[in-house]
Structure formats: structure tokens, C-alpha cells
């Protein structure tokens, strides 16, 4: 399996193919569309991420020492953003998740092309993924 760094570099390369932000938004929407739907039993208030303008549910499971994320959002672009975060962090150990900041966000210019509320939501999603990793690490 690729490292978190390699996965982030892949995303940066994929986005660098498009200079126009409309094309990049379309790529995000496409990525969100490819994301499998979250089963209804995980669409609970406990899984809702605070601080997001749209509704985002994040489920984390601990499987064989690795954190496996799944998510759903009612907004297409947000679903694409969470798909990128899942691509980067899902299937890695808690330590790997905690030790790797999502530098691809800055590198592809995502943060500066999001509204302030979406940007806050992005920060909240990353924070929640790291909190799950911390909780699973503590459980050992």
C-alpha cells in the first residue's frame, strides 16, 4: 500500500493537470461521485462533523491495526473533499495518520478556493480524522 506522502503526491499530480479552478471543482465533484454511499446506520448525529456548512458524516473503524474511514456528504464538492481525505488517511495506522499533515490541501490551492465556511469544515474533517486516530491509538 502507498504511504500517506505518496498518496498526497498523487493527488497533487492529478490536480496539477488542471489550471482552471472550474475544472478542479469538476474533478472534486467526480471524486465525490465515485465515493461509495455511507450506510444509513452510520448517518447518526454522533458521526456528524461539527463546523461544516453542509452535512458530513464520518465513520471510523479500527481493522487489523489500521483506521478505515467512510463518509458521506449532502454537498457534491464537500463529498469530493472528504473523498480525498479518505484516500489519503484510510487504511493507515493511527501513528501514520497523526504524523502526517494533509499538505496536499495547500499544494493544490484548495483552501484558498473554498468559502470560509467550507474551509472551516475542511479543518473540522481533518481534526475529526486525527481525533479518531488518537482514540484508536489510546485503545491500542
C-alpha positions in Angstrom: 0.0 0.0 0.0 1.2 3.5 -0.8 2.4 5.8 2.0 0.4 8.8 3.0 3.0 11.0 1.4 2.8 9.1 -1.9 -1.0 9.3 -1.9 -0.8 13.1 -1.3 1.8 13.5 -4.1 -0.6 11.5 -6.4 -3.4 14.0 -5.6 -1.2 17.0 -6.2 -0.1 15.5 -9.6 -3.8 14.8 -10.5 -4.9 18.3 -9.7 -1.9 19.9 -11.5 -3.3 18.6 -14.8 -5.9 21.3 -14.4 -5.1 25.0 -14.2 -8.7 26.3 -14.2 -10.4 26.0 -10.9 -13.7 25.2 -12.6 -12.0 22.0 -13.9 -10.6 21.3 -10.4 -14.1 21.7 -8.9 -15.4 19.3 -11.5 -12.7 16.8 -10.5 -13.7 17.1 -6.9 -17.4 16.5 -7.8 -16.3 13.5 -9.9 -14.3 12.1 -7.0 -17.2 12.6 -4.7 -19.5 10.8 -7.1 -17.1 7.8 -7.0 -17.2 7.6 -3.2 -19.4 4.7 -2.0 -22.5 5.8 -0.1 -22.4 5.6 3.6 -24.9 3.0 5.0 -27.8 4.7 6.7 -26.9 3.2 10.1 -23.8 5.4 10.2 -25.7 8.6 9.3 -26.1 9.5 13.0 -25.7 12.7 15.0 -22.6 11.1 16.6 -21.0 10.9 13.1 -21.9 14.4 12.0 -18.9 16.7 11.8 -19.4 19.9 13.8 -18.4 23.1 12.0 -19.4 22.1 8.4 -21.8 24.2 6.5 -23.2 21.1 4.7 -23.8 17.8 6.5 -20.9 15.4 6.6 -21.0 12.1 8.3 -17.6 10.4 9.1 -17.4 6.8 10.2 -14.2 5.3 11.5 -13.5 1.7 12.2 -10.3 0.0 13.5 -9.5 -3.0 11.4 -6.2 -5.0 11.9 -4.4 -2.1 13.5 -5.5 0.4 10.8 -8.1 3.1 10.7 -10.7 2.7 8.0 -12.8 5.8 7.2 -16.0 6.1 5.3 -18.0 9.2 4.8 -21.0 10.9 3.1 -22.0 14.5 2.5 -25.1 16.1 1.1 -22.9 18.6 -0.9 -21.1 17.4 -4.0 -17.9 19.4 -3.6 -17.6 18.5 0.1 -18.1 14.9 -0.8 -15.2 15.2 -3.1 -13.0 16.8 -0.4 -13.8 14.1 2.1 -13.1 11.5 -0.7 -9.6 13.0 -0.9 -9.1 12.8 2.8 -10.2 9.2 2.9 -7.9 8.4 0.0 -5.0 9.8 2.0 -5.8 8.6 5.5 -8.0 5.5 5.3 -6.2 2.1 5.8 -3.3 3.6 7.7 -2.2 3.2 11.3 -3.1 5.8 14.0 0.5 6.9 14.2 0.8 7.4 10.4 -2.4 9.5 10.4 -1.2 11.5 13.4 2.3 12.0 12.0 1.2 13.3 8.5 -0.4 16.6 7.9 -2.5 17.0 4.8 -0.1 19.2 2.9 -1.9 18.4 -0.4 -4.7 20.8 0.7 -2.3 23.8 0.4 -0.4 22.4 -2.6 -3.5 22.1 -4.8 -4.8 25.5 -3.7 -7.9 24.0 -2.1 -8.0 26.1 1.0 -7.9 29.5 -0.9 -10.6 28.4 -3.3 -13.1 27.4 -0.6 -15.6 29.7 1.1 -14.7 30.4 4.7 -17.4 28.1 6.0 -16.2 25.3 3.7 -12.6 25.9 4.7 -13.7 25.6 8.4 -15.5 22.4 7.5 -12.3 21.0 5.9 -10.3 21.8 9.1 -13.1 20.1 11.1 -12.9 17.0 9.0 -9.2 16.7 9.3 -9.4 17.3 13.1 -12.0 14.6 13.4 -10.0 12.1 11.5 -7.0 12.8 13.8 -9.2 12.5 16.9 -10.4 9.1 15.7 -6.7 8.1 15.1 -5.8 9.3 18.6 -8.7 7.4 20.2 -7.8 4.1 18.4 -4.1 4.6 19.3 -5.1 5.0 23.0 -7.1 1.8 22.8 -4.1 0.1 21.3 
